[in-house]
Amino acid sequence: MSTGKVEQRTVKFYGLKLDDVREFKFQSRPYQWVEFKNVALKPGAKRTPRTRSGRAVPRTTTKRDIAASDFKLQYDQKCRTHNLVVSIVNNGAVTIPKFKLRYYKGDIAGNLDEAGNIHTGWHNAGPIEPGKTWNERTRVFHLPNGEYSFGVVLDYDNAIDEADESNNTATLGAVVVDGKVVKAEHKQIEMKQMVKKRSEQDPILRQLNQPRLPCLP
């Protein structure tokens, strides 16, 4: 099949029973068309051939790929509490099933959760459809004045086979003064591209606008 005329063929296998067919495979290959113009059809004729080529047909992939596109430290002035939120984008062509992620305070190797306690659990995120974004928020916690570093690792137990495993980790450095986050720097490890913010009408993003729980004591 090409981008121009479509050729169809019917092949019959006489005497072949359906029960005798073990499997049927259909394969596609990327290709690039080339058009030759001004080509001499007679030997000895002098012409300058010209070529025009088109873009190769992109190869589709069923590989999965999630990435941490944004990572923030938020402050609730009314409750004087903080929380972390990570935006997770599905860069792949198939829906990402539910997976696990972990937040870290300080060096990830220290294995401390966002509140500074030894990790005993994880967060669940997903499923996420292709091209959609999921925002996952931590529980609230208190931060006194100081400098802090946080990290997040998506699919920390490597349960999902991805096309790119290098974009699942993000870090965040922040300075807190009187509760307010006066400086924050988000770093994405080998992130190929930043993802544009989706409309607030996206049902996944609307979870950030849900009413907050009562303030903790």
N, C-alpha and C positions, 0 to 999 in steps of 0.2 A: 504494500500500500504506500502511496506517495501523497504529497501535498497537491498534486495535480489530478490526473485521471486515476480512477480507482479500478483495479483489475480484480475480478472475482473468479475463482475456480472451484469446481466441485470435483472431489475425488471419491470414487466408490471402491470399496474393498468387498468383492463378491465372495460369499462363503464365509466371511468373518463374523462370528457371533459376538454379541455384546459382552457375554461372560468371558470371552477370550481376550478382551482388552484390559490389560493391567493398569495402564495410565495413559493420559493424553496431555501433552505439553504444548503450550503456545509461548513463543518467545518473540520479543521485539528488540530491535537494535537502533541506537541513535545513528542518524545519517545526515549528510550535508549535500544539497543539490548544487550542481555547477552547470551553467549554461554557456555554451560556446557560440559565439557569433562571428560572422565574417570569415568563415573557414572555407578555403578553396577546395572544391570537390573534384577539380580536374588536376591531374599531375602537371607540375611545372607552373601553374598559375601562382602569381605572387600576391598574397594578401596578408594583412596583419590581423591574426585572430584576436578576438577580445573575449574575455571571460567575465562572468558575473556569478557570484556565489551567494547562497543564503545561509542563514544561521542554522547551526545544527539543531536537530530536534532534541530538546532536553530529555535527559534520562530520568524517569521517575524512580523514586525509591520508597520502600515501605519501612525504612529504618526510622526509629524513633529518635527524637532529640529535644531535650528540655534544657532551658538555660535560665540563669538568674539575671534578668534584665535590669532590675533595680533593687536596691537594698537601703532601707531607711530606719533611723531611730526617731520615733515620734514622742511628743510630750503632750500630756493632757494637763493644761494649766489649772483647770477646775479641780481635778483630783490629785494633781501634783504627782502623777505617775508616768512611767515610760513604757514603751513597747517597741518591738522590732517588727517590721513587715517586709517581706520579700515578694517581688513580682516575678512570677514564673511563666515563661512563654513556651509554647509548644512550636518549635521550628520544623517539626517533622510533618509527614503526610498522613499519619494515622493518629487516632486518639490515644492519648497516654492514659493508662489505667491508674488507679490509686497507687501512690508510692509514699515512701517515708523520707523525711528530711529532719535535720537537726540544726539548731542554733547554738552558737558557742560564744562565751565571754572570754576575752583574752586569746591566747594562742590556741588554735584548734587542737593541737596535740595535747593540751591540758585537759581536754574532755570535760569542761565545765559548761553547764547550760547558761542561758541568758541571764539568770539571776546569780550565777557564780557557784551553783551547787553541782556535785558530781552527777553526770548524766545517768538517768534511770529510765528514760523513755524517748519519745520522738513525736513529731507532728505528722499527720496524714494530709496529703494534698491530692487533688484530682478526683475524678478523671478530667482531662483537659483535651478539648477538641483541637484539630490542626488550626494554627493561626490565632488561637485564643490565649488569654492571659489569666492566670490564677494568682490571687493575692492571699498569702498566708501570714497571719499575725500571731505573735506570741501572747502569752498572758502578760499582765502588767507587772511592773516591778519598780522599785525606787532606786534612784541614782543620786548620790551626793555630788558636790562639786568635784571636778577632776577630769582627767583624760581617760578615754576608754577605747577599747578595740573589740569588735565583734566579728563573728564569721557565720556563714550558713553553708551547709553542704546538702545539695539535693540528691536524692536517691543514694543516701550515704551507705546503704548496704548493698549497692550495685545489683538490685533486683531487676533493673530494666536494661536491656541491651540497646545501647545508643550508637548513633552514627558518630557523635562527638562527645567523648566523656570529659573533655577538658574545660567545659564551660558550666560545670555544676557547682562551682565554688565561688563565693564572693566574700569580700571583707569590708569592714566599715570602721573608720576611725572617727571619734567624736569628742568634743569638749563640752562639758556641762557646767553652766554657771547659774546658780539659783534655780536649778531645775530645767532651765531652758537650754536647748541644744544650739550653742552659738557657732559651732563649726562641725561639719561632717564631711567626710570624704569617702565615697564609695568606689571600690575597685573591683572590676570583673576580671577574673583570670581567663585570658585568651578569649575574651568575648569578641565574636566576629563583627557584630553590629548591634547598635542600640535599637530597641523596638519602639515604634511610635505608640503613644498613649491611645488606647481605644476609647470609644465613646462611653460616657457614664451610663448609657442605656444597656451596656453589656451586663447581663445578670450576674456574671462572675465578679465584675468590678463593683457592683452595687453592694457587696457584702461589707465594703469599707465604710459605707454610709449608714449601716445599721445602727440603731440606738446603742449607746454604750451601757455596760453594766454599771451598777452603783459603785461608787468609789470605794476602794479598800481602805481599812483603818490605817 
